[in-house]
């Protein structure tokens, strides 16, 4: 099943790029915070935004960045909600993998 969700496709590609290119250090926090805020504005028509999955991946792949976001931006409602989502990484990763397949981001 091929999905046509161009904004979501672009957002997930951006997330992958950030995960690969930015270090798990304080100087990366602003980029990830901005990504999360922008991600939540992503329009979709056929699927729900994978917010929990993105949070779980960020927590697993960038634990320092995630911890700083959770602790220092707790007064930001959006960041606070996203950083308090609890989803197991393996489940999140599997769901994102299938979504990316359907969006044409990755091939089998």
C-alpha positions as CSV (number, residue, x, y, z in Angstrom):
1,X,0.0,0.0,0.0
2,X,1.6,3.2,-1.1
3,X,0.6,6.3,0.9
4,X,0.6,9.8,-0.4
5,X,1.5,11.9,2.6
6,X,4.2,14.3,1.3
7,X,4.5,16.4,4.5
8,X,4.8,13.3,6.7
9,X,7.4,11.8,4.3
10,X,9.5,15.0,4.4
11,X,9.2,15.2,8.2
12,X,10.3,11.6,8.7
13,X,13.2,12.0,6.3
14,X,14.2,15.1,8.3
15,X,14.1,13.2,11.5
16,X,16.3,10.5,10.1
17,X,18.8,13.1,8.9
18,X,18.9,14.8,12.3
19,X,19.4,11.4,14.1
20,X,22.3,10.6,11.8
21,X,24.0,13.9,11.6
22,X,23.6,15.6,15.0
23,X,25.5,14.4,18.0
24,X,23.8,13.5,21.3
25,X,24.9,16.6,23.0
26,X,23.5,19.8,24.3
27,X,24.2,21.8,21.1
28,X,21.7,19.6,19.3
29,X,18.8,20.3,21.6
30,X,17.5,23.4,19.7
31,X,17.4,21.5,16.4
32,X,15.4,18.6,17.9
33,X,13.1,21.0,19.8
34,X,12.4,22.9,16.6
35,X,11.9,19.6,14.7
36,X,9.3,18.3,17.2
37,X,7.3,21.6,17.1
38,X,7.3,21.6,13.3
39,X,6.5,17.8,13.2
40,X,3.4,18.4,15.3
41,X,2.2,20.8,12.6
42,X,2.5,18.2,9.9
43,X,-0.7,17.7,8.0
44,X,-1.8,14.1,7.2
45,X,-4.9,12.8,5.5
46,X,-4.8,9.0,5.8
47,X,-2.6,8.3,8.8
48,X,-2.1,9.6,12.3
49,X,1.1,11.4,13.1
50,X,3.5,8.9,14.7
51,X,4.2,11.2,17.6
52,X,4.8,8.4,20.2
53,X,7.0,6.5,17.8
54,X,9.2,9.6,17.0
55,X,9.5,10.3,20.8
56,X,10.5,6.7,21.4
57,X,13.2,6.8,18.7
58,X,14.5,10.1,19.9
59,X,14.7,8.7,23.5
60,X,16.6,5.7,22.4
61,X,18.9,7.2,19.8
62,X,19.6,10.6,21.5
63,X,19.1,10.0,25.2
64,X,21.1,13.1,26.3
65,X,19.1,15.4,24.0
66,X,15.8,13.7,25.1
67,X,16.7,14.1,28.8
68,X,17.6,17.8,28.3
69,X,14.3,18.4,26.4
70,X,12.3,16.6,29.1
71,X,14.0,18.5,32.0
72,X,14.6,21.9,30.7
73,X,11.5,22.4,28.5
74,X,9.0,21.0,30.9
75,X,7.2,24.3,30.9
76,X,6.6,24.0,27.1
77,X,3.4,22.0,26.9
78,X,4.1,20.5,23.5
79,X,7.6,19.3,24.5
80,X,6.3,18.2,27.9
81,X,3.6,16.0,26.3
82,X,6.0,14.5,23.7
83,X,8.7,13.7,26.2
84,X,6.2,11.9,28.5
85,X,5.0,9.5,25.9
86,X,5.9,6.0,26.9
87,X,6.3,3.5,24.0
88,X,8.8,0.7,23.8
89,X,11.5,1.4,21.2
90,X,11.2,-1.9,19.4
91,X,7.5,-1.4,18.9
92,X,8.0,2.2,17.8
93,X,10.8,1.3,15.4
94,X,8.7,-1.5,13.8
95,X,5.7,0.9,13.3
96,X,7.9,3.6,11.8
97,X,9.6,1.0,9.5
98,X,6.3,-0.1,8.1
99,X,5.1,3.5,7.7
100,X,8.3,4.5,5.9
101,X,7.8,1.5,3.6
102,X,4.3,2.6,2.8
103,X,5.5,6.2,2.2
104,X,8.3,5.0,-0.2
105,X,11.1,6.3,2.1
106,X,12.7,3.0,2.3
107,X,12.6,-0.2,0.2
108,X,12.5,-3.7,1.5
